[in-house]
Amino acid sequence: MKTMKLATLAALCQMALVPVTHAAVNGDLSLGGFVRANYSLVDYSDSSKDKGGDASFDAMSITFDGKIDDIGISVDYRFASGFNYIKRGYGYYDFNDNTQLQLGIVKVPFGKEGFLSNSYWFSTNYYLGFEDNYDTGAKLVWNKDNWHLDFAFIKGAEYGSDTTERYGADIIGAHEEMNQVNARAVYTIPMNDGHLKLGASVEAGQLYFSEAGSEFDGKDDSRYAYAAHADLQLGAWNFQAQVTNYKYNTVDGADTLTVGVVGAAYDIAAEAYGYNFNVARAFDMGWGTITVYNDYGLVAPEGKGQDDSMQNVTGVSISRGPIYTYIDYIIGDNMTFAGGPGVGLDNDNTDNESRLNINFGFYF
């Protein structure tokens, strides 16, 4: 497993959780993006504490969105410290007001729409590859009345299994994701001063094994995941909950797999349940918006001798015009990027680790 560096940690969570203001380009196309800087103070790093934390460039994003004739395009390309990669990049066609077909590097329809998190640090699902993940394939999106449906065929990850330089977490190394199907249904119940969204997702695919000299080289096996979620908006309050289960049936009998994301690699349990619960409260300040939140996640592996991973993020986001700032305090137990070796690994009797993370971004 590759060693994870602090420089990678700052680059991990580069997505924008707020709408981007675009400037018109060629009439029907628009240009946008962001530039971000990051500060972190890590309690399990002596050098971080000795220096009073580390501040550095985080990432830069360039986006293109719009239509040329009847064909739409949506692209987000990112530049991090020492490497760059594509987040999304697909063309789309609107058959009517209800139905859209997307082809390219599309967002995998699994779990809660948007993000299963309020913070800059994402939920535990992101580190497993089940939140805000983009892969290569085709997706059909359908909306009518209170229903939202997604169907997708994902041929494979956006990059091969030999690199960690990618936006979303994917299985890398000897195992490779391929030939995946997804379906998601979300029903919205209107309420006074808000709504309740209830949804369910399923995912199934193959797992190809490639290791020269192994008796299993060239063989494939299966994998699946499913989830149920609820998203309740009541005025300025928001509550999110999700239960997830996944399993990788590996031909070599491995109970862990290697994941690559934004220049880092770590191992995860091959089978686990995930539980997430988030709460947030927004405050309109006149000059902008302040949102206070707490995002909690637990990953409970099914493998023998494997231990739970926990992550709790308490924070506040501050939005004013093109400026967006996250101030997060992350506590982790046996959790990657929070002092742990991976997600759901054998690491019993560990202490909670923590970090303070501040991310400042200018969006255009």
C-alpha positions as a printed Julia matrix, in Angstrom:
364×3 Matrix{Float64}:
   0.0     0.0     0.0
   1.39    3.38   -0.93
   2.24    5.76    1.88
  -0.26    8.6     2.29
   1.29   12.06    2.65
  -0.06   15.16    4.32
   0.08   17.0     1.01
  -2.42   14.49   -0.35
  -4.78   15.02    2.56
  -5.28   18.68    1.7
  -6.05   17.75   -1.89
  -8.56   15.04   -0.99
 -11.73   17.06   -0.61
 -11.74   19.44   -3.55
 -15.35   19.53   -4.58
 -17.59   22.57   -4.43
 -20.74   22.19   -2.34
 -22.18   25.47   -3.6
 -23.38   26.59   -7.03
 -20.7    28.15   -9.2
 -21.23   31.54  -10.82
 -20.52   31.27  -14.54
 -19.46   33.75  -17.18
 -20.88   33.32  -20.68
 -18.59   31.88  -23.34
 -19.68   31.56  -26.99
 -23.26   32.29  -26.02
 -24.45   28.78  -25.12
 -21.41   27.61  -23.14
 -20.35   28.87  -19.71
 -17.01   28.83  -17.92
 -16.55   28.46  -14.17
 -14.31   26.99  -11.52
 -12.54   27.7    -8.27
  -9.17   28.2    -6.59
  -8.74   26.79   -3.06
  -6.18   26.88   -0.25
  -6.09   24.6     2.79
  -4.85   24.68    6.4
  -4.67   21.62    8.66
  -3.47   20.93   12.2
  -3.14   17.2    12.91
  -2.9    15.9    16.46
  -1.26   12.59   15.44
   1.6    14.3    13.56
   4.46   15.74   15.65
   5.69   17.84   12.73
   2.24   19.33   12.2
   1.97   20.26   15.87
   5.55   21.6    15.99
   4.84   23.91   13.03
   1.41   24.98   14.27
  -0.21   23.28   11.27
   0.38   23.3     7.51
  -1.04   25.67    4.9
  -0.77   25.09    1.15
  -2.42   25.3    -2.26
  -5.31   22.85   -2.42
  -6.7    22.72   -5.94
  -7.95   24.63   -8.96
 -10.95   23.66  -11.08
 -12.05   24.66  -14.57
 -15.61   23.81  -15.65
 -17.48   24.04  -18.96
 -21.25   23.66  -19.14
 -23.86   24.38  -21.79
 -25.22   23.32  -25.17
 -24.13   23.4   -28.78
 -27.26   22.96  -30.87
 -29.16   20.1   -29.15
 -26.11   18.44  -27.55
 -25.07   19.45  -24.05
 -21.64   19.2   -22.43
 -20.53   19.2   -18.81
 -16.82   19.12  -17.88
 -14.91   19.63  -14.63
 -11.1    19.32  -14.75
  -8.94   19.68  -11.64
  -5.36   20.69  -10.93
  -3.93   19.57   -7.59
  -0.41   19.7    -6.14
   1.8    17.72   -8.53
  -0.9    16.15  -10.72
  -4.21   16.79  -12.45
  -7.26   14.75  -13.42
 -10.82   14.93  -14.69
 -13.76   14.88  -12.28
 -16.6    14.72  -14.8
 -16.81   14.96  -18.56
 -19.91   13.91  -20.47
 -22.21   14.88  -23.3
 -25.97   14.79  -22.86
 -29.18   14.91  -24.85
 -32.62   15.96  -23.56
 -35.33   13.81  -25.13
 -37.93   15.98  -23.41
 -38.38   17.98  -20.21
 -38.36   14.76  -18.15
 -35.67   12.56  -19.71
 -31.94   13.08  -20.23
 -29.23   10.71  -21.53
 -25.63   11.25  -20.42
 -22.57    9.61  -21.98
 -18.97    9.87  -20.8
 -17.55   10.25  -17.3
 -20.82   10.48  -15.38
 -21.77   10.63  -11.73
 -22.62    7.15  -10.48
 -26.25    7.16   -9.22
 -25.93    5.6    -5.79
 -27.13    6.75   -2.39
 -28.41   10.2    -1.58
 -28.53   12.68   -4.46
 -25.83   15.33   -4.24
 -23.66   14.74   -1.19
 -24.12   12.56    1.88
 -22.29   15.25    3.85
 -22.27   18.95    4.7
 -18.55   19.31    5.36
 -15.46   19.68    3.21
 -14.35   16.26    4.44
 -17.18   14.16    2.89
 -18.8    11.17    4.6
 -17.31    7.72    5.24
 -19.02    6.59    2.0
 -16.74    8.78   -0.11
 -13.67    6.86    1.05
 -15.36    3.6     0.02
 -16.3     4.89   -3.45
 -20.03    5.36   -2.78
 -20.34    9.16   -2.55
 -19.79   11.68   -5.37
 -18.06    9.08   -7.55
 -17.67    9.5   -11.33
 -16.91    6.67  -13.77
 -17.07    5.94  -17.49
 -20.43    4.9   -18.89
 -23.97    5.96  -19.78
 -26.76    7.24  -17.51
 -30.46    7.87  -18.06
 -32.11   10.46  -15.8
 -35.9    10.73  -15.51
 -37.94   13.24  -13.48
 -41.71   13.56  -13.27
 -43.97   14.9   -10.55
 -42.49   13.68   -7.25
 -40.32   10.94   -8.74
 -36.64   10.97   -9.72
 -35.16    7.84  -11.36
 -31.6     7.07  -12.51
 -30.35    4.09  -14.5
 -26.71    3.63  -15.49
 -24.3     1.23  -17.15
 -20.73    1.86  -16.02
 -18.12    0.12  -18.16
 -15.25    0.97  -15.82
 -13.5     3.64  -13.77
 -12.44    6.93  -15.35
  -8.78    5.82  -15.17
  -7.09    2.41  -15.14
  -6.38    0.43  -11.99
  -2.67    1.33  -12.08
  -2.99    4.93  -10.84
  -4.21    6.73   -7.72
  -4.57   10.09   -9.47
  -8.36   10.41   -9.69
 -11.19   12.35   -8.06
 -13.37    9.53   -6.72
 -12.32    6.4    -4.82
 -12.0     3.3    -7.03
 -10.61   -0.19   -6.53
  -7.05   -0.38   -7.91
  -4.19   -2.87   -8.06
  -4.84   -6.52   -8.87
  -8.62   -6.04   -8.75
 -10.48   -3.85  -11.23
 -14.11   -2.68  -11.38
 -15.96   -3.34  -14.65
 -19.42   -3.89  -16.21
 -21.5    -2.23  -13.52
 -25.23   -1.43  -13.48
 -26.94    1.07  -11.16
 -30.53    1.98  -10.41
 -31.86    4.6    -8.01
 -35.35    5.81   -7.16
 -36.15    8.91   -5.08
 -39.62   10.08   -4.04
 -40.19   13.61   -2.7
 -42.95   14.32   -0.16
 -43.73   18.07   -0.02
 -44.1    19.5     3.48
 -44.78   22.87    5.04
 -41.55   24.84    4.72
 -39.65   21.86    3.37
 -39.74   18.33    2.03
 -38.85   14.72    2.77
 -36.96   12.72    0.14
 -36.92    8.93    0.45
 -34.7     6.87   -1.82
 -33.21    3.46   -2.53
 -30.22    2.44   -4.68
 -28.78   -0.81   -6.01
 -25.46   -1.5    -7.71
 -24.06   -4.71   -9.21
 -20.99   -5.41  -11.26
 -17.95   -7.55  -11.95
 -14.48   -7.53  -10.43
 -11.62   -8.51  -12.75
  -8.43  -10.0   -11.28
  -5.08   -9.49  -12.99
  -1.83  -10.66  -11.43
   0.88  -12.34  -13.49
   1.71  -15.81  -12.23
  -1.42  -16.15  -10.11
  -3.78  -19.09  -10.69
  -6.61  -16.53  -10.68
  -5.09  -14.24  -13.33
  -7.69  -13.22  -15.94
 -10.69  -14.37  -13.92
 -13.54  -12.22  -12.68
 -16.08  -12.31   -9.89
 -19.06  -10.27   -8.69
 -19.79   -7.35   -6.39
 -22.9    -5.57   -5.19
 -24.08   -2.68   -3.03
 -27.4    -1.27   -1.96
 -28.55    1.67    0.13
 -31.62    3.39    1.55
 -31.62    7.07    2.45
 -33.78    9.89    3.78
 -33.26   13.64    3.36
 -35.48   15.93    5.46
 -35.54   19.71    4.93
 -37.5    21.72    7.5
 -36.96   25.43    7.04
 -33.32   26.12    7.83
 -32.8    22.61    9.27
 -31.59   19.62    7.24
 -31.35   15.99    8.37
 -29.71   13.22    6.31
 -29.6     9.48    7.04
 -28.4     6.5     5.01
 -27.77    2.78    5.48
 -25.4     1.11    3.01
 -24.25   -2.45    2.45
 -21.6    -3.63   -0.03
 -19.69   -6.82   -0.81
 -16.8    -7.66   -3.14
 -16.64  -11.38   -3.99
 -12.94  -11.75   -4.82
 -11.72  -14.79   -6.76
  -8.54  -14.9    -4.65
 -10.52  -14.82   -1.39
  -9.1   -11.47   -0.28
 -10.99   -9.82    2.59
  -9.47   -6.41    1.83
  -9.01   -4.43   -1.39
  -6.88   -1.42   -2.29
  -8.55    1.9    -3.1
  -6.94    4.83   -4.93
  -8.1     8.44   -4.69
  -6.44   11.83   -5.32
  -2.89   10.49   -5.23
  -3.27    8.19   -2.2
  -3.85    4.46   -1.67
  -5.26    2.54    1.29
  -7.13   -0.7     1.99
 -10.81   -1.22    2.77
 -12.83   -4.2     4.02
 -14.25   -6.32    1.21
 -17.67   -6.44    2.9
 -19.3    -3.99    5.31
 -22.38   -2.09    6.44
 -22.3     1.69    6.6
 -24.41    4.01    8.75
 -24.54    7.79    8.29
 -26.47   10.53   10.06
 -26.01   14.27    9.46
 -27.68   17.39   10.82
 -27.24   20.99    9.68
 -28.73   24.41   10.44
 -28.35   27.39    8.09
 -28.4    31.01    9.25
 -29.07   33.88    6.83
 -26.79   36.72    7.95
 -27.82   39.27    5.35
 -24.27   39.54    4.01
 -24.15   35.77    3.41
 -24.95   32.39    4.96
 -23.46   30.47    7.88
 -24.25   26.76    8.18
 -23.45   24.75   11.3
 -23.38   20.94   10.95
 -22.35   17.57   12.32
 -21.72   14.6     9.99
 -21.37   11.15   11.56
 -20.41    7.91    9.83
 -19.71    4.35   10.94
 -18.39    1.47    8.79
 -18.96   -2.0    10.3
 -16.99   -4.68    8.37
 -18.16   -8.27    8.08
 -14.72   -9.91    7.79
 -13.22  -11.96   10.6
 -10.94   -9.92   12.84
 -11.81   -6.61   11.17
 -12.78   -3.58   13.24
 -15.23   -0.7    12.88
 -14.18    2.64   11.44
 -15.78    5.87   12.67
 -15.64    9.46   11.46
 -17.35   12.5    12.97
 -17.05   15.96   11.46
 -18.28   19.01   13.35
 -18.0    22.25   11.45
 -19.27   25.48   10.0
 -19.35   26.73    6.42
 -19.37   30.44    5.6
 -20.62   31.73    2.25
 -20.33   35.32    1.06
 -20.55   36.07   -2.65
 -17.79   34.14   -4.47
 -16.0    33.25   -1.2
 -16.71   29.92    0.52
 -14.95   28.67    3.67
 -15.18   25.41    5.62
 -13.94   25.1     9.2
 -14.03   21.41   10.19
 -12.96   19.45   13.25
 -12.59   15.79   12.26
 -12.46   12.93   14.77
 -11.63    9.47   13.46
 -11.23    6.01   14.92
  -9.52    3.43   12.7
 -10.35    5.73    9.77
  -8.18    6.64    6.81
  -7.02   10.28    6.61
  -7.81   10.59   10.32
  -4.93    8.59   11.77
  -6.12    5.13   10.69
  -4.56    2.73    8.13
  -7.7     2.33    6.01
 -11.42    1.62    6.42
 -12.71   -1.39    8.35
  -9.3    -2.99    8.86
  -7.91   -4.98   11.79
  -6.89   -2.18   14.14
  -8.48   -2.88   17.52
  -8.18   -0.76   20.66
  -7.12    2.38   18.84
  -7.56    5.87   20.23
  -9.56    8.58   18.5
  -7.44   10.87   16.33
  -8.37   14.37   15.24
  -7.51   17.2    12.9
  -8.58   20.79   12.42
  -9.08   21.62    8.75
  -9.84   25.03    7.23
 -10.47   25.33    3.51
 -10.83   28.68    1.77
 -12.08   28.95   -1.81
 -12.81   31.61   -4.41
 -15.41   30.56   -6.99
 -15.92   32.11  -10.38
